[in-house]
């Protein structure tokens, strides 16, 4: 691990990438392997050793993947070990029963993120998910019965045949169940995925305009039902925003463990090697597992601050930007901001610069213009 991690002072977020899944979904480009469980114990041994060697003050701990809920609760408990106040576990609905969920609670998990993706059978089939609508409902209810008071769900929009009215009904159904947090992701075609290959063979998915209609519907509906959109893809009841993810968007330091995981301690950023077996073997031998490392230039840091700030509902707090970088944001970008404000993409709210509704629909291109 780079020296920057050993010299870290103050709290940071910890992310553990669990690279195992029952089956890779056709749209997924994450670092993972389809697993029979044979590597799980070795992986946990490596991560546990690395965590002990790092010894940082963790503000949050997040198990992502992959499917972290494939690990046994006892293995999760070894990696939690009282490290943080907010401890999130991503989980797929299938394979979750009441007793297993209780065991995860006992292991120290206090925030559960369920990969529901959809409760419509055709959509689940298209997405290659291994659960059905009944299992999604049962997993959510079992989480409540197990004592989880902070449950987040993930949903994907933009699948073929998804009408706006159906999407709104699906959202209303989930709001009726009462999750504290909802994350929404538009279906994207990642290079090298089965979905990309299917499209090259003639498969058709909705274009940008239908996907924007679905996103607008969610941005209008969820706040009216008590969920504040605090980031482009994330909605929460007051007080239930993801503290871990807020750390990313606020530019706070974080350390990533597991293959392909990224870490950031300004001005350095690094990533672990992505090959799962090689990561485990090198970790067992005590060899380096960092695959790439860079030191961000001042210009790169400023661009990243703009990118992360504009993703948040409040927007970029310009006075803090000026103080951090010792210069004037308005002198640097005033003309560009004025142009995009005139086009209805950005707006000033006191000291904050934020995306408008129109700007959120074009967020990537708007933010990219600051480069």
TORZA-101013 format. One record per residue (C-alpha): x negated, y, z; residue number from 0. Coordinates in Angstrom, 3 decimals. Example, Ala and Ser with C-alpha at 12.3 -4.5 7.8 and 13.67 -1.06 7.14 Angstrom:
<x: -12.300&y: -4.500&z: 7.800&n: 0>
<x: -13.670&y: -1.060&z: 7.140&n: 1>
END
This chain:
<x: 0.000&y: 0.000&z: 0.000&n: 0>
<x: -1.390&y: 3.463&z: -0.840&n: 1>
<x: -2.969&y: 5.523&z: 1.943&n: 2>
<x: -0.099&y: 8.013&z: 1.679&n: 3>
<x: 2.203&y: 5.465&z: 3.331&n: 4>
<x: -0.195&y: 4.804&z: 6.188&n: 5>
<x: -0.565&y: 8.537&z: 6.833&n: 6>
<x: 3.182&y: 9.245&z: 6.779&n: 7>
<x: 4.387&y: 11.402&z: 9.661&n: 8>
<x: 8.074&y: 11.668&z: 10.462&n: 9>
<x: 11.116&y: 9.596&z: 9.489&n: 10>
<x: 11.664&y: 8.116&z: 6.053&n: 11>
<x: 14.091&y: 5.824&z: 4.278&n: 12>
<x: 13.199&y: 2.168&z: 3.793&n: 13>
<x: 14.444&y: 0.237&z: 0.778&n: 14>
<x: 14.079&y: -3.538&z: 0.462&n: 15>
<x: 14.676&y: -4.934&z: -3.016&n: 16>
<x: 15.944&y: -8.504&z: -2.812&n: 17>
<x: 15.353&y: -9.837&z: -6.349&n: 18>
<x: 17.678&y: -12.840&z: -6.313&n: 19>
<x: 21.056&y: -13.424&z: -7.971&n: 20>
<x: 23.244&y: -16.407&z: -8.734&n: 21>
<x: 23.483&y: -15.182&z: -12.333&n: 22>
<x: 22.312&y: -12.077&z: -14.191&n: 23>
<x: 25.184&y: -9.922&z: -15.405&n: 24>
<x: 25.027&y: -8.997&z: -19.108&n: 25>
<x: 24.695&y: -5.247&z: -18.392&n: 26>
<x: 22.018&y: -5.614&z: -15.686&n: 27>
<x: 18.425&y: -4.458&z: -16.213&n: 28>
<x: 17.305&y: -4.662&z: -12.570&n: 29>
<x: 14.271&y: -6.636&z: -11.428&n: 30>
<x: 15.637&y: -10.042&z: -10.417&n: 31>
<x: 15.621&y: -13.756&z: -11.115&n: 32>
<x: 18.437&y: -16.302&z: -11.034&n: 33>
<x: 17.748&y: -18.115&z: -7.792&n: 34>
<x: 18.312&y: -21.547&z: -6.266&n: 35>
<x: 17.034&y: -20.339&z: -2.899&n: 36>
<x: 13.616&y: -21.973&z: -3.111&n: 37>
<x: 11.705&y: -18.670&z: -2.931&n: 38>
<x: 13.780&y: -16.938&z: -0.281&n: 39>
<x: 11.779&y: -17.953&z: 2.782&n: 40>
<x: 8.473&y: -17.028&z: 1.182&n: 41>
<x: 9.847&y: -13.667&z: 0.070&n: 42>
<x: 11.109&y: -12.855&z: 3.566&n: 43>
<x: 7.749&y: -13.818&z: 5.106&n: 44>
<x: 5.951&y: -11.411&z: 2.747&n: 45>
<x: 8.320&y: -8.500&z: 3.354&n: 46>
<x: 8.295&y: -9.022&z: 7.130&n: 47>
<x: 4.490&y: -8.888&z: 7.160&n: 48>
<x: 4.415&y: -5.754&z: 5.010&n: 49>
<x: 6.972&y: -4.017&z: 7.229&n: 50>
<x: 4.903&y: -4.773&z: 10.334&n: 51>
<x: 1.777&y: -3.420&z: 8.666&n: 52>
<x: 3.473&y: -0.166&z: 7.664&n: 53>
<x: 4.929&y: 0.840&z: 11.064&n: 54>
<x: 6.855&y: 3.936&z: 10.052&n: 55>
<x: 9.740&y: 5.741&z: 11.709&n: 56>
<x: 12.719&y: 4.637&z: 9.611&n: 57>
<x: 15.778&y: 6.864&z: 9.392&n: 58>
<x: 17.721&y: 4.430&z: 7.180&n: 59>
<x: 17.276&y: 0.907&z: 5.854&n: 60>
<x: 18.905&y: -0.280&z: 2.628&n: 61>
<x: 18.946&y: -3.827&z: 1.244&n: 62>
<x: 19.512&y: -3.624&z: -2.523&n: 63>
<x: 19.118&y: -6.023&z: -5.379&n: 64>
<x: 19.784&y: -8.390&z: -6.834&n: 65>
<x: 22.165&y: -9.863&z: -4.324&n: 66>
<x: 20.760&y: -9.336&z: -0.805&n: 67>
<x: 23.660&y: -11.272&z: 0.722&n: 68>
<x: 22.114&y: -14.427&z: -0.771&n: 69>
<x: 19.569&y: -14.309&z: 2.060&n: 70>
<x: 20.583&y: -15.995&z: 5.301&n: 71>
<x: 21.724&y: -13.680&z: 8.107&n: 72>
<x: 18.807&y: -14.929&z: 10.228&n: 73>
<x: 16.392&y: -13.808&z: 7.498&n: 74>
<x: 18.068&y: -10.415&z: 7.281&n: 75>
<x: 17.791&y: -10.064&z: 11.071&n: 76>
<x: 14.023&y: -10.537&z: 10.903&n: 77>
<x: 13.748&y: -7.642&z: 8.463&n: 78>
<x: 16.139&y: -5.324&z: 10.333&n: 79>
<x: 14.649&y: -5.634&z: 13.821&n: 80>
<x: 16.235&y: -2.391&z: 15.052&n: 81>
<x: 14.484&y: -0.253&z: 12.476&n: 82>
<x: 17.187&y: 2.320&z: 11.670&n: 83>
<x: 20.576&y: 3.721&z: 12.668&n: 84>
<x: 22.148&y: 3.185&z: 9.222&n: 85>
<x: 21.462&y: -0.279&z: 7.815&n: 86>
<x: 23.169&y: -1.091&z: 4.499&n: 87>
<x: 23.502&y: -4.489&z: 2.856&n: 88>
<x: 24.658&y: -4.865&z: -0.737&n: 89>
<x: 26.819&y: -7.948&z: -1.179&n: 90>
<x: 28.802&y: -9.687&z: -3.887&n: 91>
<x: 32.356&y: -10.782&z: -3.014&n: 92>
<x: 31.790&y: -14.451&z: -3.789&n: 93>
<x: 29.977&y: -16.417&z: -1.122&n: 94>
<x: 31.181&y: -14.117&z: 1.671&n: 95>
<x: 33.281&y: -15.643&z: 4.392&n: 96>
<x: 34.312&y: -14.308&z: 7.780&n: 97>
<x: 31.650&y: -16.206&z: 9.744&n: 98>
<x: 28.863&y: -15.192&z: 7.376&n: 99>
<x: 29.938&y: -11.564&z: 7.558&n: 100>
<x: 30.034&y: -11.720&z: 11.358&n: 101>
<x: 26.498&y: -13.101&z: 11.273&n: 102>
<x: 25.361&y: -10.184&z: 9.120&n: 103>
<x: 26.913&y: -7.802&z: 11.661&n: 104>
<x: 25.052&y: -9.593&z: 14.449&n: 105>
<x: 21.856&y: -9.309&z: 12.374&n: 106>
<x: 22.083&y: -5.517&z: 12.554&n: 107>
<x: 23.940&y: -4.581&z: 9.368&n: 108>
<x: 26.354&y: -1.720&z: 10.083&n: 109>
<x: 27.172&y: -0.587&z: 6.552&n: 110>
<x: 28.357&y: -2.985&z: 3.845&n: 111>
<x: 28.303&y: -2.177&z: 0.122&n: 112>
<x: 30.514&y: -4.553&z: -1.855&n: 113>
<x: 29.841&y: -4.995&z: -5.568&n: 114>
<x: 33.501&y: -5.206&z: -6.556&n: 115>
<x: 33.005&y: -3.595&z: -10.034&n: 116>
<x: 36.627&y: -4.289&z: -10.946&n: 117>
<x: 39.785&y: -6.013&z: -9.744&n: 118>
<x: 41.017&y: -6.656&z: -13.283&n: 119>
<x: 40.312&y: -10.159&z: -14.613&n: 120>
<x: 39.515&y: -9.126&z: -18.228&n: 121>
<x: 37.024&y: -6.519&z: -17.006&n: 122>
<x: 35.342&y: -8.967&z: -14.630&n: 123>
<x: 35.046&y: -11.495&z: -17.439&n: 124>
<x: 33.519&y: -8.909&z: -19.775&n: 125>
<x: 31.071&y: -7.818&z: -17.054&n: 126>
<x: 30.036&y: -11.408&z: -16.418&n: 127>
<x: 30.876&y: -11.241&z: -12.730&n: 128>
<x: 31.021&y: -14.449&z: -10.717&n: 129>
<x: 34.032&y: -13.439&z: -8.598&n: 130>
<x: 37.706&y: -12.939&z: -9.383&n: 131>
<x: 40.198&y: -10.307&z: -8.109&n: 132>
<x: 41.382&y: -12.555&z: -5.290&n: 133>
<x: 37.832&y: -13.006&z: -3.988&n: 134>
<x: 37.262&y: -9.238&z: -4.104&n: 135>
<x: 40.323&y: -8.622&z: -1.934&n: 136>
<x: 39.440&y: -11.452&z: 0.450&n: 137>
<x: 35.842&y: -10.251&z: 0.866&n: 138>
<x: 37.004&y: -6.762&z: 1.735&n: 139>
<x: 39.539&y: -7.995&z: 4.284&n: 140>
<x: 36.974&y: -10.394&z: 5.769&n: 141>
<x: 34.529&y: -7.494&z: 6.185&n: 142>
<x: 37.140&y: -5.634&z: 8.208&n: 143>
<x: 37.920&y: -8.723&z: 10.279&n: 144>
<x: 34.187&y: -9.147&z: 10.926&n: 145>
<x: 34.076&y: -5.683&z: 12.467&n: 146>
<x: 32.548&y: -3.536&z: 9.730&n: 147>
<x: 33.646&y: 0.069&z: 10.229&n: 148>
<x: 31.701&y: 1.471&z: 7.274&n: 149>
<x: 32.436&y: -0.271&z: 3.968&n: 150>
<x: 31.518&y: 1.019&z: 0.518&n: 151>
<x: 32.697&y: -0.401&z: -2.790&n: 152>
<x: 31.175&y: -0.143&z: -6.266&n: 153>
<x: 33.398&y: 0.120&z: -9.342&n: 154>
<x: 32.425&y: 0.280&z: -13.024&n: 155>
<x: 34.432&y: 2.247&z: -15.573&n: 156>
<x: 34.272&y: 2.302&z: -19.348&n: 157>
<x: 34.844&y: -1.379&z: -20.093&n: 158>
<x: 36.743&y: -2.323&z: -23.267&n: 159>
<x: 40.503&y: -1.894&z: -23.046&n: 160>
<x: 40.441&y: 0.219&z: -19.892&n: 161>
<x: 43.203&y: 2.821&z: -20.063&n: 162>
<x: 43.229&y: 5.925&z: -17.875&n: 163>
<x: 46.523&y: 5.006&z: -16.208&n: 164>
<x: 45.255&y: 1.504&z: -15.360&n: 165>
<x: 42.046&y: 2.991&z: -13.956&n: 166>
<x: 43.996&y: 5.418&z: -11.767&n: 167>
<x: 46.156&y: 2.594&z: -10.442&n: 168>
<x: 43.051&y: 0.567&z: -9.629&n: 169>
<x: 41.564&y: 3.505&z: -7.720&n: 170>
<x: 44.820&y: 4.074&z: -5.858&n: 171>
<x: 44.947&y: 0.400&z: -4.901&n: 172>
<x: 41.468&y: 0.610&z: -3.414&n: 173>
<x: 42.188&y: 3.875&z: -1.630&n: 174>
<x: 45.177&y: 2.087&z: -0.104&n: 175>
<x: 42.804&y: -0.508&z: 1.362&n: 176>
<x: 40.793&y: 2.284&z: 2.962&n: 177>
<x: 37.058&y: 1.928&z: 2.204&n: 178>
<x: 34.972&y: 4.719&z: 3.688&n: 179>
<x: 32.889&y: 5.161&z: 0.538&n: 180>
<x: 33.409&y: 4.610&z: -3.207&n: 181>
<x: 30.659&y: 4.598&z: -5.855&n: 182>
<x: 31.667&y: 4.825&z: -9.520&n: 183>
<x: 29.369&y: 3.998&z: -12.410&n: 184>
<x: 30.028&y: 4.385&z: -16.104&n: 185>
<x: 29.113&y: 1.311&z: -18.111&n: 186>
<x: 25.735&y: 1.902&z: -19.762&n: 187>
<x: 23.838&y: -0.148&z: -22.299&n: 188>
<x: 20.340&y: -0.801&z: -20.963&n: 189>
<x: 17.520&y: -1.916&z: -23.293&n: 190>
<x: 16.816&y: -5.625&z: -23.276&n: 191>
<x: 20.111&y: -6.673&z: -21.691&n: 192>
<x: 22.547&y: -9.232&z: -23.039&n: 193>
<x: 25.049&y: -6.402&z: -23.482&n: 194>
<x: 22.677&y: -4.581&z: -25.822&n: 195>
<x: 22.222&y: -7.752&z: -27.858&n: 196>
<x: 25.994&y: -8.283&z: -27.991&n: 197>
<x: 26.509&y: -4.763&z: -29.308&n: 198>
<x: 23.881&y: -5.305&z: -31.991&n: 199>
<x: 25.898&y: -8.372&z: -33.038&n: 200>
<x: 29.066&y: -6.317&z: -33.347&n: 201>
<x: 30.601&y: -6.036&z: -29.883&n: 202>
<x: 32.371&y: -2.720&z: -29.306&n: 203>
<x: 32.559&y: -0.745&z: -26.066&n: 204>
<x: 34.313&y: 2.593&z: -25.476&n: 205>
<x: 32.421&y: 5.686&z: -26.608&n: 206>
<x: 31.510&y: 8.789&z: -24.607&n: 207>
<x: 34.881&y: 10.488&z: -24.900&n: 208>
<x: 37.011&y: 7.655&z: -23.407&n: 209>
<x: 34.446&y: 7.215&z: -20.625&n: 210>
<x: 34.582&y: 10.938&z: -19.836&n: 211>
<x: 38.372&y: 10.760&z: -19.585&n: 212>
<x: 38.049&y: 7.985&z: -17.006&n: 213>
<x: 35.428&y: 9.945&z: -15.047&n: 214>
<x: 37.584&y: 13.088&z: -15.039&n: 215>
<x: 40.554&y: 11.081&z: -13.807&n: 216>
<x: 38.486&y: 9.801&z: -10.868&n: 217>
<x: 37.087&y: 13.271&z: -10.064&n: 218>
<x: 40.623&y: 14.639&z: -9.918&n: 219>
<x: 42.269&y: 11.744&z: -8.106&n: 220>
<x: 39.851&y: 10.744&z: -5.355&n: 221>
<x: 39.405&y: 14.194&z: -3.734&n: 222>
<x: 43.195&y: 14.542&z: -3.658&n: 223>
<x: 43.298&y: 11.262&z: -1.711&n: 224>
<x: 40.692&y: 12.289&z: 0.872&n: 225>
<x: 37.390&y: 11.323&z: -0.755&n: 226>
<x: 34.904&y: 14.150&z: -1.268&n: 227>
<x: 32.649&y: 13.863&z: -4.299&n: 228>
<x: 29.317&y: 14.626&z: -2.690&n: 229>
<x: 27.172&y: 13.410&z: -5.607&n: 230>
<x: 27.823&y: 12.706&z: -9.270&n: 231>
<x: 28.665&y: 9.017&z: -8.739&n: 232>
<x: 29.643&y: 8.987&z: -5.072&n: 233>
<x: 32.781&y: 9.771&z: -3.086&n: 234>
<x: 33.233&y: 9.455&z: 0.661&n: 235>
<x: 35.564&y: 10.195&z: 3.500&n: 236>
<x: 34.139&y: 13.005&z: 5.682&n: 237>
<x: 31.172&y: 11.763&z: 7.710&n: 238>
<x: 30.689&y: 8.559&z: 5.703&n: 239>
<x: 28.289&y: 9.793&z: 3.023&n: 240>
<x: 25.382&y: 7.384&z: 2.453&n: 241>
<x: 22.565&y: 8.802&z: 4.583&n: 242>
<x: 20.068&y: 6.651&z: 2.726&n: 243>
<x: 21.009&y: 7.920&z: -0.717&n: 244>
<x: 21.217&y: 11.490&z: 0.548&n: 245>
<x: 17.555&y: 11.098&z: 1.441&n: 246>
<x: 16.727&y: 10.467&z: -2.224&n: 247>
<x: 18.734&y: 13.459&z: -3.447&n: 248>
<x: 17.275&y: 15.762&z: -0.797&n: 249>
<x: 13.731&y: 14.789&z: -1.784&n: 250>
<x: 12.844&y: 13.138&z: 1.532&n: 251>
<x: 10.135&y: 10.440&z: 1.648&n: 252>
<x: 11.039&y: 6.794&z: 1.178&n: 253>
<x: 9.168&y: 3.492&z: 1.041&n: 254>
<x: 10.194&y: 0.598&z: -1.182&n: 255>
<x: 9.480&y: -3.066&z: -0.438&n: 256>
<x: 9.925&y: -5.910&z: -2.896&n: 257>
<x: 9.166&y: -6.385&z: -6.606&n: 258>
<x: 9.758&y: -3.287&z: -8.711&n: 259>
<x: 10.605&y: -1.137&z: -5.678&n: 260>
<x: 9.563&y: 2.526&z: -5.788&n: 261>
<x: 8.144&y: 4.736&z: -3.045&n: 262>
<x: 7.734&y: 8.492&z: -2.764&n: 263>
<x: 5.764&y: 10.660&z: -0.381&n: 264>
<x: 5.227&y: 14.071&z: -1.942&n: 265>
<x: 3.311&y: 14.512&z: -4.150&n: 266>
<x: 2.667&y: 10.779&z: -4.699&n: 267>
<x: 4.967&y: 8.179&z: -6.196&n: 268>
<x: 4.241&y: 4.509&z: -6.782&n: 269>
<x: 5.982&y: 1.301&z: -7.828&n: 270>
<x: 5.375&y: -2.333&z: -6.924&n: 271>
<x: 4.680&y: -4.938&z: -9.566&n: 272>
<x: 7.927&y: -6.207&z: -11.067&n: 273>
<x: 7.174&y: -9.912&z: -11.538&n: 274>
<x: 8.959&y: -11.674&z: -8.681&n: 275>
<x: 6.722&y: -14.749&z: -8.383&n: 276>
<x: 3.519&y: -12.731&z: -8.776&n: 277>
<x: 4.718&y: -10.273&z: -6.115&n: 278>
<x: 5.293&y: -13.100&z: -3.625&n: 279>
<x: 2.010&y: -14.856&z: -4.392&n: 280>
<x: -0.059&y: -11.682&z: -4.131&n: 281>
<x: 1.745&y: -10.741&z: -0.931&n: 282>
<x: 0.966&y: -14.139&z: 0.584&n: 283>
<x: -2.716&y: -13.649&z: -0.215&n: 284>
<x: -2.712&y: -10.140&z: 1.206&n: 285>
<x: -3.588&y: -8.625&z: -2.145&n: 286>
<x: -2.352&y: -5.309&z: -3.500&n: 287>
<x: 1.176&y: -5.290&z: -4.871&n: 288>
<x: 1.279&y: -1.750&z: -6.302&n: 289>
<x: 1.725&y: -1.793&z: -10.060&n: 290>
<x: 1.592&y: 1.931&z: -10.838&n: 291>
<x: 0.895&y: 5.173&z: -9.009&n: 292>
<x: 0.994&y: 8.846&z: -9.907&n: 293>
<x: 0.491&y: 12.229&z: -8.306&n: 294>
<x: 3.198&y: 14.647&z: -9.402&n: 295>
<x: 2.103&y: 18.012&z: -10.718&n: 296>
<x: 3.772&y: 21.169&z: -9.338&n: 297>
<x: 5.844&y: 21.409&z: -12.537&n: 298>
<x: 6.983&y: 17.793&z: -12.158&n: 299>
<x: 7.926&y: 18.386&z: -8.525&n: 300>
<x: 9.948&y: 21.473&z: -9.448&n: 301>
<x: 11.781&y: 19.628&z: -12.222&n: 302>
<x: 12.548&y: 16.758&z: -9.871&n: 303>
<x: 13.886&y: 19.180&z: -7.248&n: 304>
<x: 16.228&y: 20.678&z: -9.862&n: 305>
<x: 17.313&y: 17.252&z: -11.093&n: 306>
<x: 18.075&y: 15.948&z: -7.598&n: 307>
<x: 19.666&y: 19.175&z: -6.387&n: 308>
<x: 22.084&y: 19.432&z: -9.276&n: 309>
<x: 23.289&y: 15.864&z: -8.726&n: 310>
<x: 24.743&y: 16.921&z: -5.365&n: 311>
<x: 28.162&y: 18.550&z: -5.079&n: 312>
<x: 26.711&y: 21.564&z: -3.277&n: 313>
<x: 24.096&y: 21.922&z: -5.972&n: 314>
<x: 20.546&y: 23.229&z: -5.758&n: 315>
<x: 19.898&y: 25.580&z: -2.829&n: 316>
<x: 17.828&y: 28.208&z: -4.616&n: 317>
<x: 16.305&y: 29.954&z: -1.533&n: 318>
<x: 14.890&y: 26.603&z: -0.324&n: 319>
<x: 13.468&y: 25.967&z: -3.802&n: 320>
<x: 11.753&y: 29.368&z: -3.763&n: 321>
<x: 10.316&y: 28.782&z: -0.300&n: 322>
<x: 9.051&y: 25.298&z: -1.120&n: 323>
<x: 7.317&y: 26.234&z: -4.368&n: 324>
<x: 6.285&y: 29.775&z: -3.532&n: 325>
<x: 7.911&y: 31.336&z: -6.567&n: 326>
<x: 11.192&y: 32.563&z: -7.947&n: 327>
<x: 13.595&y: 30.080&z: -9.494&n: 328>
<x: 15.476&y: 32.934&z: -11.141&n: 329>
<x: 12.340&y: 34.378&z: -12.701&n: 330>
<x: 11.483&y: 30.954&z: -14.064&n: 331>
<x: 14.945&y: 29.818&z: -15.184&n: 332>
<x: 17.227&y: 32.851&z: -14.962&n: 333>
<x: 17.792&y: 33.215&z: -18.695&n: 334>
<x: 18.557&y: 29.515&z: -19.127&n: 335>
<x: 20.925&y: 29.527&z: -16.146&n: 336>
<x: 22.709&y: 32.562&z: -17.527&n: 337>
<x: 23.152&y: 30.872&z: -20.890&n: 338>
<x: 24.534&y: 27.651&z: -19.386&n: 339>
<x: 26.753&y: 29.574&z: -16.972&n: 340>
<x: 28.191&y: 31.382&z: -19.983&n: 341>
<x: 28.924&y: 28.018&z: -21.546&n: 342>
<x: 30.783&y: 26.934&z: -18.403&n: 343>
<x: 28.195&y: 24.319&z: -17.371&n: 344>
<x: 26.746&y: 25.923&z: -14.222&n: 345>
<x: 28.058&y: 28.237&z: -11.552&n: 346>
<x: 26.685&y: 30.161&z: -8.565&n: 347>
<x: 28.138&y: 29.518&z: -5.111&n: 348>
<x: 26.305&y: 31.818&z: -2.753&n: 349>
<x: 22.708&y: 30.592&z: -2.680&n: 350>
<x: 23.615&y: 27.369&z: -4.471&n: 351>
<x: 23.516&y: 26.599&z: -8.202&n: 352>
<x: 25.945&y: 23.808&z: -9.053&n: 353>
<x: 27.363&y: 21.909&z: -11.995&n: 354>
<x: 30.916&y: 22.792&z: -13.010&n: 355>
<x: 33.402&y: 20.079&z: -13.910&n: 356>
<x: 32.312&y: 20.480&z: -17.538&n: 357>
<x: 28.690&y: 20.368&z: -16.442&n: 358>
<x: 29.202&y: 17.083&z: -14.585&n: 359>
<x: 30.448&y: 15.497&z: -17.800&n: 360>
<x: 27.218&y: 16.544&z: -19.524&n: 361>
<x: 24.943&y: 16.249&z: -16.503&n: 362>
<x: 22.010&y: 14.484&z: -18.175&n: 363>
<x: 21.762&y: 16.980&z: -21.025&n: 364>
<x: 22.291&y: 19.999&z: -18.728&n: 365>
<x: 19.583&y: 18.919&z: -16.275&n: 366>
<x: 17.283&y: 17.918&z: -19.126&n: 367>
<x: 17.249&y: 21.489&z: -20.429&n: 368>
<x: 15.188&y: 22.536&z: -17.387&n: 369>
<x: 12.263&y: 20.369&z: -18.531&n: 370>
END
